[in-house]
Amino acid sequence: MSESFEAAAPSPAETRIEVAETCTRMAVHADRREWGSLRRLFADDVLLDYTSLNGGEPVRLTPQEIVDAWSATLGGYDATQHLIANHLVEVEGDRAVCTASFQATHRLTTPHGAPLWTLGGDYRWESARTGGRWLINSVVMTATWGDGNKDLPAQAARCPRLTSGGGARAVRVPSLHRARVLPLPADMSAVAPDLRSRLHIYTNVSGVPW
């Protein structure tokens, strides 16, 4: 006699663990520079809102655009560590919301000033279950405090690892149609508000303000 077995649906507790782990992996893969693994955490269209740092407007990006932005920004540091804790998960069908506290430390050896800059606050992720996996479709970061060398992000942006062949500091601006490479001025306040809003995703996506 043959018997058929169906995989048991995950319990509510197991589902909450899956959602929380997906959100935690966003920080872990970014700190380890595991860009392929990071990209696979996201849905095809993701809302990113890091406006609590520098204002501007939330943006919508593809997983590849997020990875391009993150790798460009984090690449200027010697190391980063984003700690995520106090997860609270609410699940309704195939949709979930996860909130958590975070503390993001950025390290860069510099001849002037302390080598550390730390940011703290809260994250809110929205995700949907697709093909048996939870994929992130919204990330909102709310910064509530900072400590250390506030000039470190600007110094990381000038890191030689992020310069173009001609020696000018540059950043790739994502677009739904194409990407352009634009020089960055030392004083970001001189940049037009609409362009500054586009540029800040390269810093704010990783929790690193200009």
Order of alpha helices (4+ residues) and beta strands (2+ residues): alpha-alpha-beta-alpha-beta-alpha-beta-beta-beta-beta-alpha-beta-beta-alpha-alpha
